[in-house]
Amino acid sequence: MSHYLNIKTKITNGQGLLRALCRMQLRTGQCTMQKIETHEEAKNLIGYQNDVRNDKANVIIRRRHVGNASNDIGFVKVKNGTFESIISEYDSTYYNTEWQAKLNTFYGIETAKMAFEAKKIPYKEFIDPNDKEKRVRLLAEIN
Amino acid sequence: MGQVIMVFDWDGETVHKETKGFTGKKCVTKTKFLEDALGTASDPKFNSDAFREEPKEEYKNLN
């Protein structure tokens, strides 16, 4: 028997978020784990004038990695368990809804990969050359 | 052994999950961990013939 369904993703897994960020391009170059701070207790973001902002986040990319004259970017874990992004208006020209949608997509991919890895199920990540949208696919065989 | 394929839309929120080759409801039970990891799933739609490539034996015999 076969079945199909759709899943609506929400960013709830911190490790999945970190892995997704590491697939993203920042204005200063490729994001890496070394460019990301993680805090159990949310810390204040810093603004472009080195000012301490009221916004606090658990996952932070400091402004030197975000771009020239930029503010820190943060992700804060809110009460319902999801991470919400904190991106200043200035920085949202580059880190716009398209950038964030891409991040969310990579979050889904990386979180699914983590789920396979936790169960020691081998998987293959690929893009179907016939798919005009070049969507990422994961394929696995399960006993 | 069954297969699962996941397709990730670039809208940032939709993931399509499709299974094939499982016996009975194992297609659901063996792959539910993916929905649990990712978020909220729609109701599954079942199709026992969705991935059949060869015609059924009884139809073959009609030719």
N, CA and C atoms of all chains as a GROMACS GRO file, in nm:
protein
  618
    1MET      N    1   0.085  -0.120   0.000
    1MET     CA    2   0.000   0.000   0.000
    1MET      C    3   0.088   0.124   0.000
    2SER      N    4   0.036   0.229  -0.061
    2SER     CA    5   0.110   0.355  -0.060
    2SER      C    6   0.018   0.467  -0.011
    3HIS      N    7   0.078   0.574   0.029
    3HIS     CA    8  -0.002   0.690   0.065
    3HIS      C    9   0.080   0.816   0.044
    4TYR      N   10   0.010   0.928   0.039
    4TYR     CA   11   0.083   1.055   0.037
    4TYR      C   12   0.010   1.154   0.124
    5LEU      N   13   0.085   1.251   0.172
    5LEU     CA   14   0.027   1.358   0.253
    5LEU      C   15   0.119   1.479   0.248
    6ASN      N   16   0.068   1.590   0.292
    6ASN     CA   17   0.147   1.712   0.299
    6ASN      C   18   0.172   1.747   0.445
    7ILE      N   19   0.290   1.802   0.471
    7ILE     CA   20   0.325   1.841   0.607
    7ILE      C   21   0.357   1.990   0.608
    8LYS      N   22   0.300   2.062   0.702
    8LYS     CA   23   0.333   2.205   0.721
    8LYS      C   24   0.441   2.214   0.828
    9THR      N   25   0.557   2.266   0.790
    9THR     CA   26   0.668   2.269   0.885
    9THR      C   27   0.665   2.394   0.973
   10LYS      N   28   0.714   2.375   1.094
   10LYS     CA   29   0.735   2.486   1.187
   10LYS      C   30   0.874   2.468   1.246
   11ILE      N   31   0.947   2.576   1.264
   11ILE     CA   32   1.082   2.563   1.319
   11ILE      C   33   1.072   2.547   1.470
   12THR      N   34   1.095   2.425   1.516
   12THR     CA   35   1.090   2.396   1.660
   12THR      C   36   1.220   2.332   1.710
   13ASN      N   37   1.300   2.279   1.618
   13ASN     CA   38   1.420   2.205   1.655
   13ASN      C   39   1.543   2.295   1.637
   14GLY      N   40   1.609   2.327   1.747
   14GLY     CA   41   1.724   2.418   1.741
   14GLY      C   42   1.836   2.366   1.653
   15GLN      N   43   1.864   2.237   1.661
   15GLN     CA   44   1.972   2.179   1.580
   15GLN      C   45   1.937   2.186   1.432
   16GLY      N   46   1.810   2.162   1.401
   16GLY     CA   47   1.765   2.173   1.262
   16GLY      C   48   1.782   2.314   1.210
   17LEU      N   49   1.754   2.412   1.295
   17LEU     CA   50   1.770   2.552   1.257
   17LEU      C   51   1.917   2.584   1.229
   18LEU      N   52   2.008   2.534   1.314
   18LEU     CA   53   2.151   2.559   1.294
   18LEU      C   54   2.199   2.498   1.162
   19ARG      N   55   2.157   2.375   1.136
   19ARG     CA   56   2.198   2.309   1.012
   19ARG      C   57   2.142   2.382   0.891
   20ALA      N   58   2.019   2.432   0.904
   20ALA     CA   59   1.959   2.507   0.793
   20ALA      C   60   2.034   2.637   0.769
   21LEU      N   61   2.069   2.707   0.877
   21LEU     CA   62   2.143   2.833   0.862
   21LEU      C   63   2.276   2.810   0.791
   22CYS      N   64   2.338   2.695   0.818
   22CYS     CA   65   2.468   2.665   0.755
   22CYS      C   66   2.456   2.636   0.605
   23ARG      N   67   2.335   2.626   0.554
   23ARG     CA   68   2.316   2.612   0.409
   23ARG      C   69   2.283   2.744   0.344
   24MET      N   70   2.275   2.850   0.426
   24MET     CA   71   2.231   2.980   0.374
   24MET      C   72   2.350   3.070   0.343
   25GLN      N   73   2.324   3.161   0.251
   25GLN     CA   74   2.422   3.261   0.213
   25GLN      C   75   2.392   3.388   0.291
   26LEU      N   76   2.492   3.440   0.362
   26LEU     CA   77   2.479   3.570   0.426
   26LEU      C   78   2.534   3.674   0.329
   27ARG      N   79   2.510   3.803   0.362
   27ARG     CA   80   2.565   3.907   0.272
   27ARG      C   81   2.718   3.903   0.270
   28THR      N   82   2.777   3.851   0.379
   28THR     CA   83   2.923   3.846   0.388
   28THR      C   84   2.980   3.714   0.338
   29GLY      N   85   2.895   3.622   0.298
   29GLY     CA   86   2.943   3.491   0.252
   29GLY      C   87   2.862   3.379   0.313
   30GLN      N   88   2.912   3.259   0.291
   30GLN     CA   89   2.842   3.139   0.340
   30GLN      C   90   2.834   3.139   0.493
   31CYS      N   91   2.717   3.108   0.545
   31CYS     CA   92   2.704   3.096   0.691
   31CYS      C   93   2.769   2.965   0.736
   32THR      N   94   2.836   2.969   0.847
   32THR     CA   95   2.898   2.849   0.905
   32THR      C   96   2.861   2.843   1.053
   33MET      N   97   2.886   2.729   1.113
   33MET     CA   98   2.855   2.712   1.255
   33MET      C   99   2.933   2.812   1.341
   34GLN      N  100   3.054   2.849   1.294
   34GLN     CA  101   3.138   2.943   1.369
   34GLN      C  102   3.077   3.084   1.372
   35LYS      N  103   2.986   3.112   1.282
   35LYS     CA  104   2.925   3.245   1.275
   35LYS      C  105   2.795   3.253   1.357
   36ILE      N  106   2.759   3.143   1.420
   36ILE     CA  107   2.630   3.138   1.491
   36ILE      C  108   2.654   3.121   1.641
   37GLU      N  109   2.589   3.205   1.719
   37GLU     CA  110   2.590   3.189   1.865
   37GLU      C  111   2.461   3.121   1.908
   38THR      N  112   2.471   3.033   2.006
   38THR     CA  113   2.350   2.973   2.063
   38THR      C  114   2.349   2.997   2.214
   39HIS      N  115   2.232   3.030   2.266
   39HIS     CA  116   2.220   3.061   2.409
   39HIS      C  117   2.095   2.995   2.464
   40GLU      N  118   2.113   2.920   2.571
   40GLU     CA  119   1.998   2.860   2.639
   40GLU      C  120   1.904   2.972   2.687
   41GLU      N  121   1.967   3.075   2.747
   41GLU     CA  122   1.890   3.192   2.790
   41GLU      C  123   1.912   3.303   2.685
   42ALA      N  124   1.802   3.357   2.634
   42ALA     CA  125   1.812   3.455   2.525
   42ALA      C  126   1.898   3.575   2.563
   43LYS      N  127   1.980   3.619   2.467
   43LYS     CA  128   2.070   3.734   2.489
   43LYS      C  129   2.026   3.851   2.400
   44ASN      N  130   2.065   3.971   2.442
   44ASN     CA  131   2.029   4.091   2.366
   44ASN      C  132   2.099   4.095   2.230
   45LEU      N  133   2.027   4.148   2.134
   45LEU     CA  134   2.088   4.174   2.003
   45LEU      C  135   2.158   4.309   2.006
   46ILE      N  136   2.260   4.323   1.921
   46ILE     CA  137   2.337   4.447   1.912
   46ILE      C  138   2.304   4.515   1.780
   47GLY      N  139   2.285   4.647   1.787
   47GLY     CA  140   2.250   4.723   1.667
   47GLY      C  141   2.373   4.771   1.591
   48TYR      N  142   2.350   4.835   1.477
   48TYR     CA  143   2.460   4.875   1.389
   48TYR      C  144   2.550   4.981   1.451
   49GLN      N  145   2.499   5.053   1.551
   49GLN     CA  146   2.582   5.153   1.620
   49GLN      C  147   2.642   5.097   1.749
   50ASN      N  148   2.647   4.966   1.756
   50ASN     CA  149   2.698   4.895   1.874
   50ASN      C  150   2.607   4.915   1.995
   51ASP      N  151   2.484   4.951   1.970
   51ASP     CA  152   2.387   4.973   2.077
   51ASP      C  153   2.319   4.840   2.114
   52VAL      N  154   2.295   4.824   2.244
   52VAL     CA  155   2.228   4.702   2.290
   52VAL      C  156   2.078   4.718   2.269
   53ARG      N  157   2.021   4.629   2.195
   53ARG     CA  158   1.877   4.635   2.164
   53ARG      C  159   1.794   4.562   2.269
   54ASN      N  160   1.668   4.597   2.274
   54ASN     CA  161   1.578   4.528   2.368
   54ASN      C  162   1.548   4.385   2.324
   55ASP      N  163   1.557   4.362   2.194
   55ASP     CA  164   1.527   4.228   2.141
   55ASP      C  165   1.629   4.127   2.193
   56LYS      N  166   1.579   4.011   2.232
   56LYS     CA  167   1.666   3.902   2.278
   56LYS      C  168   1.643   3.779   2.191
   57ALA      N  169   1.748   3.698   2.176
   57ALA     CA  170   1.736   3.579   2.092
   57ALA      C  171   1.820   3.465   2.148
   58ASN      N  172   1.780   3.344   2.114
   58ASN     CA  173   1.854   3.224   2.155
   58ASN      C  174   1.959   3.183   2.051
   59VAL      N  175   1.931   3.218   1.926
   59VAL     CA  176   2.026   3.190   1.818
   59VAL      C  177   2.057   3.324   1.753
   60ILE      N  178   2.186   3.358   1.748
   60ILE     CA  179   2.224   3.493   1.703
   60ILE      C  180   2.335   3.485   1.599
   61ILE      N  181   2.318   3.562   1.492
   61ILE     CA  182   2.429   3.585   1.398
   61ILE      C  183   2.469   3.731   1.418
   62ARG      N  184   2.589   3.751   1.466
   62ARG     CA  185   2.633   3.887   1.497
   62ARG      C  186   2.650   3.970   1.371
   63ARG      N  187   2.635   4.099   1.387
   63ARG     CA  188   2.622   4.191   1.273
   63ARG      C  189   2.743   4.191   1.181
   64ARG      N  190   2.863   4.158   1.235
   64ARG     CA  191   2.982   4.156   1.148
   64ARG      C  192   2.970   4.048   1.040
   65HIS      N  193   2.889   3.947   1.068
   65HIS     CA  194   2.867   3.841   0.969
   65HIS      C  195   2.745   3.869   0.882
   66VAL      N  196   2.657   3.958   0.932
   66VAL     CA  197   2.530   3.983   0.863
   66VAL      C  198   2.552   4.072   0.740
   67GLY      N  199   2.636   4.175   0.758
   67GLY     CA  200   2.664   4.264   0.645
   67GLY      C  201   2.712   4.399   0.693
   68ASN      N  202   2.753   4.481   0.599
   68ASN     CA  203   2.804   4.614   0.630
   68ASN      C  204   2.692   4.701   0.690
   69ALA      N  205   2.718   4.766   0.803
   69ALA     CA  206   2.622   4.854   0.871
   69ALA      C  207   2.494   4.780   0.911
   70SER      N  208   2.510   4.652   0.938
   70SER     CA  209   2.393   4.570   0.973
   70SER      C  210   2.375   4.557   1.123
   71ASN      N  211   2.260   4.505   1.159
   71ASN     CA  212   2.228   4.472   1.298
   71ASN      C  213   2.238   4.321   1.314
   72ASP      N  214   2.245   4.277   1.440
   72ASP     CA  215   2.242   4.132   1.462
   72ASP      C  216   2.110   4.074   1.410
   73ILE      N  217   2.117   3.949   1.367
   73ILE     CA  218   1.996   3.872   1.334
   73ILE      C  219   1.977   3.769   1.444
   74GLY      N  220   1.854   3.751   1.487
   74GLY     CA  221   1.830   3.655   1.594
   74GLY      C  222   1.709   3.567   1.569
   75PHE      N  223   1.707   3.457   1.642
   75PHE     CA  224   1.593   3.366   1.642
   75PHE      C  225   1.561   3.336   1.786
   76VAL      N  226   1.441   3.368   1.826
   76VAL     CA  227   1.403   3.351   1.966
   76VAL      C  228   1.300   3.240   1.978
   77LYS      N  229   1.318   3.158   2.079
   77LYS     CA  230   1.221   3.050   2.102
   77LYS      C  231   1.105   3.107   2.183
   78VAL      N  232   0.986   3.101   2.128
   78VAL     CA  233   0.869   3.158   2.195
   78VAL      C  234   0.790   3.048   2.267
   79LYS      N  235   0.686   3.090   2.338
   79LYS     CA  236   0.617   2.999   2.430
   79LYS      C  237   0.563   2.872   2.364
   80ASN      N  238   0.519   2.882   2.239
   80ASN     CA  239   0.462   2.762   2.174
   80ASN      C  240   0.571   2.668   2.122
   81GLY      N  241   0.698   2.701   2.150
   81GLY     CA  242   0.807   2.611   2.113
   81GLY      C  243   0.867   2.637   1.977
   82THR      N  244   0.814   2.734   1.903
   82THR     CA  245   0.869   2.764   1.771
   82THR      C  246   0.972   2.877   1.782
   83PHE      N  247   1.062   2.881   1.683
   83PHE     CA  248   1.159   2.989   1.673
   83PHE      C  249   1.104   3.098   1.580
   84GLU      N  250   1.114   3.223   1.627
   84GLU     CA  251   1.072   3.337   1.543
   84GLU      C  252   1.196   3.420   1.512
   85SER      N  253   1.203   3.466   1.387
   85SER     CA  254   1.320   3.544   1.347
   85SER      C  255   1.304   3.690   1.389
   86ILE      N  256   1.418   3.752   1.422
   86ILE     CA  257   1.422   3.896   1.451
   86ILE      C  258   1.522   3.956   1.351
   87ILE      N  259   1.469   4.024   1.253
   87ILE     CA  260   1.552   4.083   1.147
   87ILE      C  261   1.510   4.229   1.133
   88SER      N  262   1.605   4.320   1.141
   88SER     CA  263   1.572   4.462   1.135
   88SER      C  264   1.520   4.501   0.997
   89GLU      N  265   1.450   4.613   0.993
   89GLU     CA  266   1.394   4.660   0.866
   89GLU      C  267   1.506   4.683   0.764
   90TYR      N  268   1.617   4.739   0.811
   90TYR     CA  269   1.730   4.766   0.721
   90TYR      C  270   1.780   4.635   0.658
   91ASP      N  271   1.794   4.533   0.741
   91ASP     CA  272   1.851   4.406   0.692
   91ASP      C  273   1.751   4.323   0.613
   92SER      N  274   1.622   4.357   0.625
   92SER     CA  275   1.523   4.276   0.555
   92SER      C  276   1.521   4.302   0.405
   93THR      N  277   1.604   4.394   0.358
   93THR     CA  278   1.616   4.409   0.212
   93THR      C  279   1.686   4.287   0.154
   94TYR      N  280   1.787   4.237   0.225
   94TYR     CA  281   1.856   4.114   0.180
   94TYR      C  282   1.792   3.990   0.244
   95TYR      N  283   1.772   4.000   0.376
   95TYR     CA  284   1.716   3.885   0.450
   95TYR      C  285   1.563   3.897   0.449
   96ASN      N  286   1.509   3.889   0.328
   96ASN     CA  287   1.367   3.916   0.306
   96ASN      C  288   1.284   3.788   0.318
   97THR      N  289   1.158   3.799   0.282
   97THR     CA  290   1.069   3.682   0.298
   97THR      C  291   1.116   3.564   0.212
   98GLU      N  292   1.176   3.594   0.098
   98GLU     CA  293   1.227   3.487   0.011
   98GLU      C  294   1.343   3.415   0.080
   99TRP      N  295   1.432   3.494   0.141
   99TRP     CA  296   1.546   3.436   0.215
   99TRP      C  297   1.495   3.350   0.331
  100GLN      N  298   1.395   3.402   0.399
  100GLN     CA  299   1.341   3.329   0.515
  100GLN      C  300   1.267   3.202   0.472
  101ALA      N  301   1.198   3.209   0.357
  101ALA     CA  302   1.129   3.089   0.306
  101ALA      C  303   1.232   2.981   0.271
  102LYS      N  304   1.343   3.026   0.213
  102LYS     CA  305   1.450   2.931   0.178
  102LYS      C  306   1.508   2.867   0.305
  103LEU      N  307   1.527   2.951   0.407
  103LEU     CA  308   1.576   2.899   0.536
  103LEU      C  309   1.478   2.795   0.592
  104ASN      N  310   1.350   2.826   0.587
  104ASN     CA  311   1.248   2.732   0.637
  104ASN      C  312   1.251   2.601   0.558
  105THR      N  313   1.272   2.612   0.427
  105THR     CA  314   1.279   2.491   0.344
  105THR      C  315   1.399   2.407   0.385
  106PHE      N  316   1.514   2.473   0.401
  106PHE     CA  317   1.634   2.398   0.444
  106PHE      C  318   1.614   2.341   0.584
  107TYR      N  319   1.538   2.411   0.667
  107TYR     CA  320   1.507   2.356   0.800
  107TYR      C  321   1.432   2.223   0.784
  108GLY      N  322   1.332   2.221   0.698
  108GLY     CA  323   1.256   2.097   0.676
  108GLY      C  324   1.347   1.985   0.627
  109ILE      N  325   1.433   2.018   0.531
  109ILE     CA  326   1.524   1.917   0.475
  109ILE      C  327   1.617   1.863   0.583
  110GLU      N  328   1.680   1.955   0.656
  110GLU     CA  329   1.778   1.913   0.757
  110GLU      C  330   1.712   1.838   0.872
  111THR      N  331   1.592   1.879   0.909
  111THR     CA  332   1.523   1.811   1.019
  111THR      C  333   1.480   1.671   0.977
  112ALA      N  334   1.435   1.656   0.853
  112ALA     CA  335   1.400   1.523   0.803
  112ALA      C  336   1.525   1.435   0.798
  113LYS      N  337   1.638   1.492   0.754
  113LYS     CA  338   1.763   1.416   0.750
  113LYS      C  339   1.803   1.371   0.892
  114MET      N  340   1.786   1.462   0.988
  114MET     CA  341   1.817   1.427   1.128
  114MET      C  342   1.728   1.312   1.176
  115ALA      N  343   1.602   1.314   1.134
  115ALA     CA  344   1.509   1.206   1.174
  115ALA      C  345   1.553   1.072   1.116
  116PHE      N  346   1.598   1.074   0.988
  116PHE     CA  347   1.651   0.951   0.927
  116PHE      C  348   1.777   0.906   1.001
  117GLU      N  349   1.865   1.001   1.029
  117GLU     CA  350   1.993   0.968   1.094
  117GLU      C  351   1.970   0.909   1.233
  118ALA      N  352   1.872   0.963   1.305
  118ALA     CA  353   1.843   0.912   1.440
  118ALA      C  354   1.800   0.765   1.436
  119LYS      N  355   1.736   0.726   1.325
  119LYS     CA  356   1.691   0.587   1.311
  119LYS      C  357   1.788   0.504   1.227
  120LYS      N  358   1.903   0.564   1.195
  120LYS     CA  359   2.007   0.497   1.116
  120LYS      C  360   1.951   0.446   0.981
  121ILE      N  361   1.866   0.526   0.921
  121ILE     CA  362   1.810   0.493   0.789
  121ILE      C  363   1.888   0.571   0.683
  122PRO      N  364   1.955   0.501   0.590
  122PRO     CA  365   2.028   0.573   0.485
  122PRO      C  366   1.930   0.648   0.394
  123TYR      N  367   1.970   0.763   0.346
  123TYR     CA  368   1.885   0.842   0.257
  123TYR      C  369   1.970   0.904   0.148
  124LYS      N  370   1.901   0.948   0.045
  124LYS     CA  371   1.970   1.015  -0.065
  124LYS      C  372   1.904   1.150  -0.086
  125GLU      N  373   1.983   1.254  -0.093
  125GLU     CA  374   1.930   1.389  -0.123
  125GLU      C  375   1.961   1.420  -0.268
  126PHE      N  376   1.860   1.464  -0.341
  126PHE     CA  377   1.883   1.492  -0.483
  126PHE      C  378   1.779   1.591  -0.535
  127ILE      N  379   1.806   1.641  -0.654
  127ILE     CA  380   1.710   1.726  -0.725
  127ILE      C  381   1.677   1.657  -0.857
  128ASP      N  382   1.548   1.638  -0.882
  128ASP     CA  383   1.505   1.577  -1.006
  128ASP      C  384   1.529   1.676  -1.120
  129PRO      N  385   1.613   1.642  -1.219
  129PRO     CA  386   1.642   1.736  -1.328
  129PRO      C  387   1.517   1.775  -1.408
  130ASN      N  388   1.410   1.695  -1.399
  130ASN     CA  389   1.287   1.727  -1.472
  130ASN      C  390   1.196   1.822  -1.394
  131ASP      N  391   1.230   1.847  -1.269
  131ASP     CA  392   1.148   1.936  -1.186
  131ASP      C  393   1.190   2.081  -1.214
  132LYS      N  394   1.100   2.158  -1.275
  132LYS     CA  395   1.132   2.298  -1.311
  132LYS      C  396   1.164   2.382  -1.188
  133GLU      N  397   1.104   2.346  -1.076
  133GLU     CA  398   1.125   2.426  -0.952
  133GLU      C  399   1.252   2.386  -0.878
  134LYS      N  400   1.318   2.282  -0.927
  134LYS     CA  401   1.445   2.236  -0.866
  134LYS      C  402   1.430   2.212  -0.716
  135ARG      N  403   1.320   2.148  -0.680
  135ARG     CA  404   1.297   2.121  -0.537
  135ARG      C  405   1.386   2.007  -0.489
  136VAL      N  406   1.428   2.018  -0.365
  136VAL     CA  407   1.512   1.915  -0.304
  136VAL      C  408   1.422   1.797  -0.265
  137ARG      N  409   1.473   1.677  -0.285
  137ARG     CA  410   1.400   1.554  -0.251
  137ARG      C  411   1.489   1.467  -0.162
  138LEU      N  412   1.426   1.394  -0.075
  138LEU     CA  413   1.493   1.293   0.005
  138LEU      C  414   1.428   1.159  -0.024
  139LEU      N  415   1.510   1.058  -0.049
  139LEU     CA  416   1.461   0.925  -0.078
  139LEU      C  417   1.524   0.827   0.020
  140ALA      N  418   1.442   0.740   0.077
  140ALA     CA  419   1.496   0.641   0.170
  140ALA      C  420   1.419   0.510   0.157
  141GLU      N  421   1.488   0.402   0.187
  141GLU     CA  422   1.422   0.271   0.190
  141GLU      C  423   1.417   0.225   0.335
  142ILE      N  424   1.300   0.178   0.375
  142ILE     CA  425   1.277   0.146   0.516
  142ILE      C  426   1.231   0.001   0.529
  143ASN      N  427   1.295  -0.073   0.618
  143ASN     CA  428   1.256  -0.213   0.642
  143ASN      C  429   1.131  -0.220   0.728
  144MET      N  430   1.043  -0.435   0.217
  144MET     CA  431   1.104  -0.302   0.226
  144MET      C  432   1.021  -0.200   0.148
  145GLY      N  433   0.996  -0.086   0.209
  145GLY     CA  434   0.920   0.019   0.142
  145GLY      C  435   1.007   0.141   0.116
  146GLN      N  436   0.955   0.227   0.034
  146GLN     CA  437   1.029   0.349  -0.002
  146GLN      C  438   0.951   0.472   0.041
  147VAL      N  439   1.021   0.574   0.085
  147VAL     CA  440   0.957   0.703   0.114
  147VAL      C  441   1.032   0.811   0.039
  148ILE      N  442   0.956   0.900  -0.023
  148ILE     CA  443   1.019   1.014  -0.089
  148ILE      C  444   0.955   1.141  -0.036
  149MET      N  445   1.039   1.237  -0.007
  149MET     CA  446   0.991   1.366   0.044
  149MET      C  447   1.034   1.474  -0.053
  150VAL      N  448   0.942   1.564  -0.082
  150VAL     CA  449   0.970   1.675  -0.173
  150VAL      C  450   0.944   1.804  -0.097
  151PHE      N  451   1.042   1.894  -0.099
  151PHE     CA  452   1.035   2.015  -0.018
  151PHE      C  453   1.009   2.137  -0.107
  152ASP      N  454   0.890   2.195  -0.093
  152ASP     CA  455   0.857   2.316  -0.170
  152ASP      C  456   0.941   2.433  -0.120
  153TRP      N  457   0.970   2.526  -0.211
  153TRP     CA  458   1.051   2.643  -0.174
  153TRP      C  459   0.969   2.750  -0.103
  154ASP      N  460   0.838   2.724  -0.079
  154ASP     CA  461   0.759   2.821  -0.004
  154ASP      C  462   0.795   2.822   0.145
  155GLY      N  463   0.878   2.726   0.184
  155GLY     CA  464   0.927   2.725   0.321
  155GLY      C  465   0.838   2.655   0.421
  156GLU      N  466   0.725   2.606   0.375
  156GLU     CA  467   0.638   2.542   0.473
  156GLU      C  468   0.574   2.411   0.429
  157THR      N  469   0.581   2.379   0.301
  157THR     CA  470   0.512   2.258   0.256
  157THR      C  471   0.610   2.147   0.218
  158VAL      N  472   0.587   2.031   0.276
  158VAL     CA  473   0.665   1.912   0.244
  158VAL      C  474   0.567   1.805   0.198
  159HIS      N  475   0.596   1.744   0.083
  159HIS     CA  476   0.511   1.635   0.034
  159HIS      C  477   0.579   1.503   0.068
  160LYS      N  478   0.503   1.414   0.127
  160LYS     CA  479   0.559   1.282   0.161
  160LYS      C  480   0.480   1.175   0.088
  161GLU      N  481   0.552   1.087   0.022
  161GLU     CA  482   0.487   0.979  -0.053
  161GLU      C  483   0.558   0.848  -0.020
  162THR      N  484   0.480   0.742  -0.004
  162THR     CA  485   0.540   0.611   0.025
  162THR      C  486   0.496   0.510  -0.079
  163LYS      N  487   0.573   0.406  -0.092
  163LYS     CA  488   0.532   0.295  -0.180
  163LYS      C  489   0.599   0.166  -0.134
  164GLY      N  490   0.532   0.056  -0.167
  164GLY     CA  491   0.594  -0.074  -0.144
  164GLY      C  492   0.579  -0.131  -0.005
  165PHE      N  493   0.507  -0.063   0.081
  165PHE     CA  494   0.485  -0.118   0.216
  165PHE      C  495   0.364  -0.210   0.213
  166THR      N  496   0.361  -0.302   0.307
  166THR     CA  497   0.243  -0.388   0.319
  166THR      C  498   0.150  -0.330   0.425
  167GLY      N  499   0.021  -0.327   0.391
  167GLY     CA  500  -0.080  -0.277   0.484
  167GLY      C  501  -0.053  -0.134   0.527
  168LYS      N  502  -0.084  -0.108   0.653
  168LYS     CA  503  -0.070   0.028   0.706
  168LYS      C  504   0.072   0.060   0.751
  169LYS      N  505   0.167  -0.028   0.720
  169LYS     CA  506   0.306  -0.001   0.759
  169LYS      C  507   0.358   0.126   0.692
  170CYS      N  508   0.298   0.159   0.576
  170CYS     CA  509   0.341   0.282   0.509
  170CYS      C  510   0.319   0.403   0.599
  171VAL      N  511   0.220   0.392   0.687
  171VAL     CA  512   0.193   0.503   0.781
  171VAL      C  513   0.280   0.489   0.906
  172THR      N  514   0.275   0.369   0.966
  172THR     CA  515   0.343   0.352   1.096
  172THR      C  516   0.495   0.363   1.083
  173LYS      N  517   0.550   0.316   0.970
  173LYS     CA  518   0.696   0.316   0.955
  173LYS      C  519   0.753   0.452   0.916
  174THR      N  520   0.667   0.543   0.876
  174THR     CA  521   0.718   0.673   0.831
  174THR      C  522   0.661   0.790   0.911
  175LYS      N  523   0.582   0.759   1.013
  175LYS     CA  524   0.519   0.865   1.092
  175LYS      C  525   0.621   0.954   1.163
  176PHE      N  526   0.739   0.895   1.192
  176PHE     CA  527   0.841   0.974   1.261
  176PHE      C  528   0.878   1.100   1.182
  177LEU      N  529   0.857   1.098   1.052
  177LEU     CA  530   0.890   1.216   0.972
  177LEU      C  531   0.791   1.330   0.997
  178GLU      N  532   0.662   1.297   1.005
  178GLU     CA  533   0.563   1.399   1.039
  178GLU      C  534   0.589   1.452   1.180
  179ASP      N  535   0.621   1.359   1.271
  179ASP     CA  536   0.646   1.400   1.410
  179ASP      C  537   0.762   1.499   1.417
  180ALA      N  538   0.863   1.479   1.333
  180ALA     CA  539   0.980   1.566   1.336
  180ALA      C  540   0.953   1.702   1.271
  181LEU      N  541   0.865   1.702   1.171
  181LEU     CA  542   0.854   1.823   1.088
  181LEU      C  543   0.740   1.918   1.124
  182GLY      N  544   0.628   1.865   1.166
  182GLY     CA  545   0.517   1.957   1.194
  182GLY      C  546   0.383   1.892   1.183
  183THR      N  547   0.289   1.962   1.122
  183THR     CA  548   0.150   1.916   1.118
  183THR      C  549   0.120   1.855   0.982
  184ALA      N  550   0.068   1.733   0.984
  184ALA     CA  551   0.041   1.662   0.858
  184ALA      C  552  -0.106   1.666   0.822
  185SER      N  553  -0.131   1.666   0.691
  185SER     CA  554  -0.269   1.653   0.645
  185SER      C  555  -0.310   1.507   0.658
  186ASP      N  556  -0.439   1.479   0.636
  186ASP     CA  557  -0.484   1.340   0.639
  186ASP      C  558  -0.420   1.264   0.522
  187PRO      N  559  -0.370   1.143   0.546
  187PRO     CA  560  -0.308   1.068   0.437
  187PRO      C  561  -0.410   1.022   0.334
  188LYS      N  562  -0.367   1.018   0.209
  188LYS     CA  563  -0.452   0.965   0.102
  188LYS      C  564  -0.388   0.835   0.055
  189PHE      N  565  -0.466   0.728   0.057
  189PHE     CA  566  -0.413   0.596   0.026
  189PHE      C  567  -0.441   0.559  -0.119
  190ASN      N  568  -0.345   0.489  -0.177
  190ASN     CA  569  -0.362   0.442  -0.313
  190ASN      C  570  -0.277   0.317  -0.332
  191SER      N  571  -0.341   0.203  -0.333
  191SER     CA  572  -0.264   0.079  -0.342
  191SER      C  573  -0.205   0.059  -0.481
  192ASP      N  574  -0.256   0.131  -0.579
  192ASP     CA  575  -0.207   0.111  -0.716
  192ASP      C  576  -0.120   0.226  -0.766
  193ALA      N  577  -0.096   0.320  -0.683
  193ALA     CA  578  -0.031   0.443  -0.729
  193ALA      C  579   0.102   0.418  -0.797
  194PHE      N  580   0.175   0.318  -0.752
  194PHE     CA  581   0.309   0.299  -0.806
  194PHE      C  582   0.323   0.170  -0.887
  195ARG      N  583   0.208   0.111  -0.919
  195ARG     CA  584   0.215  -0.014  -0.996
  195ARG      C  585   0.258   0.017  -1.138
  196GLU      N  586   0.362  -0.051  -1.183
  196GLU     CA  587   0.411  -0.026  -1.318
  196GLU      C  588   0.361  -0.130  -1.417
  197GLU      N  589   0.346  -0.252  -1.367
  197GLU     CA  590   0.298  -0.360  -1.453
  197GLU      C  591   0.147  -0.372  -1.438
  198PRO      N  592   0.073  -0.403  -1.548
  198PRO     CA  593  -0.071  -0.428  -1.533
  198PRO      C  594  -0.095  -0.553  -1.450
  199LYS      N  595  -0.213  -0.559  -1.386
  199LYS     CA  596  -0.245  -0.675  -1.304
  199LYS      C  597  -0.250  -0.799  -1.391
  200GLU      N  598  -0.221  -0.913  -1.326
  200GLU     CA  599  -0.213  -1.040  -1.399
  200GLU      C  600  -0.343  -1.071  -1.473
  201GLU      N  601  -0.458  -1.046  -1.410
  201GLU     CA  602  -0.586  -1.081  -1.475
  201GLU      C  603  -0.609  -0.997  -1.601
  202TYR      N  604  -0.557  -0.872  -1.602
  202TYR     CA  605  -0.573  -0.790  -1.721
  202TYR      C  606  -0.478  -0.836  -1.832
  203LYS      N  607  -0.360  -0.880  -1.789
  203LYS     CA  608  -0.263  -0.932  -1.887
  203LYS      C  609  -0.325  -1.049  -1.964
  204ASN      N  610  -0.398  -1.135  -1.889
  204ASN     CA  611  -0.452  -1.257  -1.948
  204ASN      C  612  -0.564  -1.228  -2.049
  205LEU      N  613  -0.620  -1.110  -2.042
  205LEU     CA  614  -0.728  -1.075  -2.136
  205LEU      C  615  -0.675  -1.047  -2.276
  206ASN      N  616  -0.547  -1.012  -2.285
  206ASN     CA  617  -0.490  -0.975  -2.415
  206ASN      C  618  -0.455  -1.098  -2.500
   0.00000   0.00000   0.00000
